[in-house]
């Protein structure tokens, strides 16, 4: 999976950086939002808690997708501005508690 940045702009009103990018995934399935988020965190050298991937739109018939992400200055700004459904799709899934199941 390769990520190519198209546009990066500073949004001072919302205290964030907005990024448009292409994801090239030749020979693979369309990547999940959490996989793209992990790659963006590494490329942008930021913290996972400060970045949200808003959307990823695959191109029909091509192994390419257009994406939009936001990097916030603080976690408080992120939680105040972002909607619940965007936050939900950017959360890591919780590991099931196996110890509790074994006791029953």
C-alpha positions in Angstrom: 0.0 0.0 0.0 1.5 3.3 -1.1 0.2 6.7 0.0 0.7 9.9 -2.1 -0.3 13.2 -0.6 -2.2 15.5 -3.0 -3.0 18.5 -0.8 -2.1 19.6 2.7 -3.6 22.7 4.2 -3.6 24.3 7.7 -7.1 25.1 9.1 -6.4 27.6 11.9 -10.1 27.9 12.8 -10.4 24.3 13.8 -6.7 23.9 15.0 -6.0 21.1 12.5 -4.2 20.1 9.3 -6.4 18.7 6.5 -4.8 16.2 4.1 -6.1 14.8 0.9 -4.3 11.7 -0.4 -4.3 8.8 -2.8 -3.9 5.2 -1.6 -2.5 2.8 -4.2 -3.1 -0.8 -3.3 -2.2 -2.7 -6.4 -2.7 -6.5 -6.0 -4.4 -6.1 -2.6 -7.9 -5.7 -1.2 -9.1 -2.2 -0.5 -7.3 -1.3 2.8 -9.3 -0.7 6.0 -9.4 2.7 7.5 -7.4 1.6 10.5 -4.6 0.3 8.3 -4.5 3.6 6.4 -4.5 5.5 9.7 -1.5 3.5 11.0 0.4 4.3 7.7 -0.5 8.0 7.9 0.6 8.2 11.5 4.1 6.8 10.5 4.4 9.1 7.4 3.2 12.3 9.2 5.2 11.5 12.4 2.2 12.3 14.6 0.2 10.5 17.4 -2.5 8.0 16.7 -4.9 9.9 19.0 -4.6 13.1 17.0 -5.4 11.8 13.5 -8.7 10.8 12.1 -9.3 9.4 8.6 -12.6 11.0 7.5 -13.3 8.9 4.4 -11.7 6.7 1.7 -13.4 6.5 -1.7 -12.1 3.7 -4.0 -12.0 4.4 -7.7 -14.1 2.1 -9.8 -12.0 -0.5 -11.7 -8.6 0.8 -10.3 -6.6 -0.3 -7.3 -6.6 3.3 -6.1 -8.7 5.3 -3.5 -9.0 9.0 -2.7 -8.8 9.8 1.1 -9.3 12.7 3.4 -7.7 12.9 6.9 -7.3 15.5 9.7 -4.5 15.9 12.2 -5.5 17.9 15.3 -3.3 19.9 17.6 -5.0 18.4 20.8 -7.2 15.5 21.7 -9.7 18.0 23.2 -10.1 19.8 19.8 -10.6 16.4 18.1 -13.3 15.2 20.5 -15.1 18.6 20.4 -15.2 18.9 16.6 -15.5 15.4 15.2 -18.8 13.6 14.9 -19.4 10.3 16.8 -19.5 8.1 13.7 -16.1 9.4 12.5 -14.6 8.8 15.9 -16.2 5.3 16.0 -14.7 4.2 12.7 -11.3 5.4 13.8 -11.3 3.5 17.1 -9.2 0.4 17.6 -11.4 -2.7 18.3 -11.2 -3.8 21.9 -9.7 -7.2 22.7 -12.3 -9.5 24.2 -11.5 -10.4 27.9 -10.7 -14.1 27.7 -10.1 -14.4 31.5 -13.7 -13.5 32.3 -15.0 -16.1 29.9 -12.8 -18.9 31.4 -14.1 -18.2 34.9 -17.8 -18.8 33.9 
